[in-house]
Amino acid sequence: MNYLQTIEGLGNLNRNPREYGKVAVLMGGDSAEREVSLMSGNAVLQALLRKNVDAHAIDARFASLIPQLLAGKFDAAFIILHGPGGEDGTIQGLLEILRIPFTGCDVASSSIAMNKVASKRIWQALGYPVLPCEILEPDFNPKALVEKLGLPIAIKPSNQGSTVGVSKVQHIDELLPAYEKASAFPGLVMAEPWIEGKEYTVGIVGQTILPTIYIQPAEAYYDYHAKYHSDETQYFVPSGLSTQHEQQLANISWQAYQALGCSGWGRADFIQDKAGNFWILEMNTVPGMTDHSLVPMGVKAMGLTFDDLVLAILESIWSKKQAWS
């Protein structure tokens, strides 16, 4: 795909708001990223209301979600849930059963993208640049792991986002505590080399690839605090990359997005090592929408507002709405 930053690729931003019907903004939920989801969800809700969409906040805790959806008689759902239970295909499957068109990826692509091991294996098979990865069992051999991956090593849960449960291991005696930290979350525990380098991200909305953003955290790395709370993290759009490298990241992002079957919107995260090589780390299918979030920054660099972005994402219900009517 050519690297084109076109407003047309975002979809119809002039649709009559009444055509969307009654929209549930699904936020909060039960994951470790509940706090961020509530911040994102409230920002999305206010944007939809400013655009005269009939939008309603729904705290998507599983115990009360189905009764709320049934009672509300919603025509569409804007998913702004982060992490397991909202970004992994679970909510998407429920909404499909209830025949409520929803924003973003379908069940299968949500599930695959949330599973870092599964997505990395697909990308590796297609020749995309991914770091080597090991799945850790409870009886793993720390010495053998260090011999294979070197130090430092990243230990992380395979099904979490926002660096939740991630540890940077610099000494072999830190491996077991890091494993215990990551294994507190459901799913596999994975290990990969920790790359010291520059972090970049590329958003996708509709058919538009957003400008690359260079992230420069004030701390050692871009952790949960740096992402959502720190005012010292710096973001650069333009990224400072050459046109060739911008095109390279745009192409990899789009190809990796399509390889997982993604649709609607998403964000690919990269790291550039000291030799200049780019590595794709993960695909986020429900990126953050807070005042520190990256997809809104990419859209702003194109001259569009946050409210325009929210409408463009809501447009991703349209194909489902047409198919299910």
C-alpha positions in Angstrom: 0.0 0.0 0.0 1.3 3.5 -0.8 2.0 5.8 2.0 -0.9 8.1 1.6 -2.2 10.4 4.4 -5.6 11.1 2.8 -8.7 12.3 4.6 -10.8 10.3 2.2 -9.3 7.1 3.5 -10.9 7.8 6.9 -14.4 7.2 5.6 -17.5 9.4 5.5 -17.1 12.1 8.1 -20.3 13.9 7.0 -22.8 11.2 7.6 -26.0 12.2 9.3 -25.5 11.4 13.0 -28.9 9.9 13.2 -27.9 7.1 10.8 -25.7 5.6 13.5 -28.7 5.1 15.8 -28.3 4.6 19.5 -24.6 3.9 20.2 -23.2 2.2 23.3 -19.7 3.4 24.3 -18.2 0.3 26.0 -15.6 1.3 28.5 -14.0 0.3 31.8 -14.5 -3.4 32.0 -12.6 -5.8 34.3 -9.0 -5.8 32.9 -5.9 -4.4 34.4 -6.3 -1.5 32.0 -9.7 -0.5 33.4 -8.4 3.0 34.4 -7.1 3.8 31.0 -10.3 2.5 29.3 -12.4 4.8 31.5 -10.3 7.8 30.5 -10.4 6.8 26.8 -14.1 6.0 26.9 -15.1 9.3 28.5 -13.1 11.2 25.9 -14.8 9.2 23.1 -18.3 9.7 24.6 -17.9 13.5 24.8 -16.6 13.6 21.2 -19.6 11.6 19.9 -22.0 13.9 21.9 -20.3 17.0 20.4 -21.0 15.4 17.0 -24.7 14.9 17.9 -24.5 11.1 18.0 -26.9 9.5 20.3 -24.2 8.0 22.5 -24.4 6.4 25.9 -21.7 5.3 28.4 -21.7 1.6 29.4 -19.3 0.3 32.0 -18.6 -3.1 30.5 -18.2 -5.2 33.6 -19.2 -8.7 32.6 -21.6 -9.2 35.5 -23.9 -6.4 34.3 -23.0 -6.0 30.6 -25.6 -8.3 28.9 -28.6 -6.9 30.8 -27.4 -3.3 30.0 -27.1 -4.1 26.3 -30.4 -5.8 26.1 -32.2 -3.1 28.0 -30.6 -0.3 26.0 -31.7 -1.6 22.6 -28.6 -0.3 21.0 -28.0 0.0 17.3 -24.2 0.0 17.5 -21.3 -0.2 19.9 -18.1 1.8 20.1 -15.6 -0.5 21.8 -13.0 1.4 23.8 -12.0 -1.5 26.1 -8.3 -2.2 26.5 -6.8 -5.6 27.4 -8.4 -9.0 28.0 -12.2 -9.1 28.0 -12.4 -6.1 25.6 -9.6 -6.3 23.0 -9.3 -10.1 22.7 -12.4 -11.1 20.8 -14.6 -11.7 23.9 -16.8 -8.6 23.6 -16.7 -8.8 19.9 -18.2 -12.3 20.0 -20.9 -11.3 22.4 -21.9 -8.3 20.2 -22.0 -10.6 17.1 -24.4 -12.9 18.9 -26.6 -9.9 19.9 -26.3 -8.6 16.3 -25.0 -5.2 17.5 -22.5 -3.8 14.9 -19.3 -2.7 16.6 -16.2 -0.7 15.9 -12.9 -2.2 15.0 -11.7 -5.8 14.4 -13.8 -8.9 14.3 -13.6 -11.8 16.8 -10.7 -13.7 15.1 -8.4 -10.8 14.4 -9.0 -9.3 17.9 -8.0 -12.6 19.5 -4.9 -13.2 17.3 -3.6 -9.6 17.7 -4.1 -9.7 21.5 -2.0 -12.9 21.7 1.6 -11.6 21.1 3.0 -15.1 20.5 0.4 -16.0 17.9 0.8 -12.7 16.0 4.6 -12.9 16.1 4.4 -16.4 14.6 2.2 -15.2 11.7 4.5 -12.3 11.0 7.6 -14.4 11.2 6.2 -16.9 8.7 5.5 -14.0 6.3 9.0 -12.6 6.7 8.2 -9.5 8.7 10.9 -8.3 11.2 10.1 -9.8 14.6 12.3 -10.5 17.5 12.9 -14.2 18.6 10.5 -15.3 21.2 10.5 -18.1 23.8 7.4 -19.4 25.7 8.3 -20.0 29.3 7.0 -23.0 31.3 7.1 -23.0 35.1 10.2 -25.3 35.0 12.1 -23.2 32.5 15.9 -23.1 32.7 17.2 -19.6 33.3 20.7 -20.4 32.2 19.6 -21.9 28.9 17.3 -18.9 28.3 20.1 -16.4 28.8 22.4 -18.5 26.5 19.7 -18.4 23.8 18.5 -14.8 24.0 21.3 -13.0 25.8 20.7 -10.1 28.3 18.8 -8.0 28.9 15.6 -10.0 28.4 11.9 -8.8 28.3 9.6 -11.1 30.2 5.9 -10.4 29.6 2.4 -11.9 29.6 1.4 -12.7 26.1 -2.2 -11.4 26.4 -1.8 -8.0 28.1 -1.2 -4.5 26.8 0.1 -1.2 28.1 3.3 -2.9 29.4 1.2 -4.5 32.2 3.2 -7.3 33.8 6.4 -6.6 31.8 9.9 -6.8 33.3 13.3 -5.9 32.0 15.7 -8.6 33.2 19.3 -7.5 33.3 20.7 -10.3 35.6 19.9 -14.0 35.5 18.7 -14.0 39.1 15.9 -11.6 38.1 14.3 -14.1 35.7 12.3 -16.1 38.2 10.7 -13.1 39.9 10.0 -11.6 36.5 8.3 -14.9 35.5 6.2 -14.9 38.6 5.1 -11.3 38.0 4.0 -12.1 34.4 2.4 -15.5 35.3 0.0 -13.7 37.6 -1.9 -12.8 34.5 -3.9 -15.4 32.4 -2.2 -16.9 29.3 1.3 -17.7 28.3 4.5 -16.0 29.6 6.9 -15.1 26.9 10.5 -13.9 26.7 12.3 -11.9 24.0 15.5 -9.9 23.7 15.2 -6.4 25.3 16.2 -4.0 22.6 17.8 -0.7 23.6 16.7 1.7 20.9 14.2 4.2 19.6 10.4 3.5 19.8 8.0 4.4 17.0 4.4 3.8 16.4 2.1 3.9 13.3 -1.7 4.3 13.6 -4.2 3.0 11.0 -7.7 4.3 10.7 -9.9 3.0 7.9 -7.7 2.9 4.8 -5.4 5.7 6.1 -1.9 5.1 7.5 -1.2 7.9 10.0 2.2 9.6 10.2 4.9 7.8 12.2 5.4 9.1 15.8 8.7 8.9 17.6 8.4 8.4 21.3 11.1 9.6 23.7 10.2 8.6 27.3 12.0 10.5 30.1 12.5 7.3 32.0 14.4 4.1 31.0 11.6 2.8 28.9 8.0 3.5 27.7 6.1 1.9 30.6 2.6 2.3 31.9 3.4 5.5 33.8 5.2 7.1 30.8 2.3 6.2 28.5 -0.6 7.5 30.6 0.6 9.8 33.4 4.0 11.4 32.7 4.1 14.8 31.2 7.8 14.4 30.5 7.5 11.8 27.7 8.1 13.6 24.4 6.4 12.7 21.1 7.7 13.8 17.7 5.5 14.1 14.6 7.2 14.3 12.1 9.2 11.5 13.5 12.6 12.6 12.2 12.9 9.5 10.0 13.8 9.7 6.4 11.0 9.4 3.8 12.3 5.9 3.0 12.1 4.8 6.6 8.6 6.4 7.0 7.5 4.4 3.9 9.1 1.3 5.3 7.2 1.5 8.6 4.0 2.4 6.8 4.2 -0.6 4.5 5.1 -3.0 7.4 2.3 -1.7 9.5 -0.3 -2.1 6.8 0.9 -5.6 5.8 1.1 -6.7 9.4 -2.4 -5.3 10.1 -3.8 -7.2 7.1 -2.0 -10.4 7.9 -3.9 -10.6 11.2 -7.2 -9.8 9.4 -7.6 -6.5 11.2 -10.1 -3.8 10.2 -11.4 -0.5 11.4 -8.4 0.9 13.2 -5.3 -0.1 15.0 -1.7 0.8 15.9 1.6 -1.0 15.2 4.5 -0.5 17.6 8.1 -0.7 16.6 11.6 -0.5 18.1 14.7 0.5 16.1 17.9 -1.1 17.4 21.3 0.6 17.4 22.2 -0.9 14.1 19.2 0.8 12.5 17.0 -2.3 12.1 13.2 -1.9 12.8 11.3 -4.6 14.7 7.5 -4.8 14.9 6.5 -5.5 18.5 2.7 -5.8 18.5 -0.5 -4.7 17.0 -3.0 -2.8 19.2 -6.6 -3.2 17.9 -8.2 -0.8 20.5 -5.5 1.8 21.0 -5.8 4.4 23.8 -7.8 7.6 23.3 -6.6 9.6 26.3 -4.8 13.0 26.1 -1.5 11.1 26.1 -2.5 8.7 23.3 -0.8 8.2 20.0 -3.5 7.7 17.4 -5.1 11.1 18.2 -1.6 12.6 17.8 -1.2 11.1 14.3 -4.6 12.4 13.2 -3.9 15.8 14.6 -0.7 15.9 12.5 -3.0 15.5 9.4 -4.9 18.6 10.5 -7.9 16.7 11.8 -9.6 17.0 15.2 -10.1 14.3 17.9 -13.8 14.5 17.1 -13.1 13.7 13.5 -11.1 10.7 14.5 -13.8 9.3 16.7 -16.3 9.6 13.9 -13.9 7.9 11.5 -13.6 5.0 13.9 -17.4 4.9 14.3 -17.6 4.5 10.5 -16.1 1.1 10.9 -19.5 -0.2 12.0 -20.9 0.5 8.6 -19.9 -2.6 6.8 -21.3 -4.7 9.7 -24.5 -2.6 9.8 -25.1 -3.2 6.1 -24.3 -6.9 6.3 -26.5 -7.5 9.4 -29.5 -5.4 8.4 
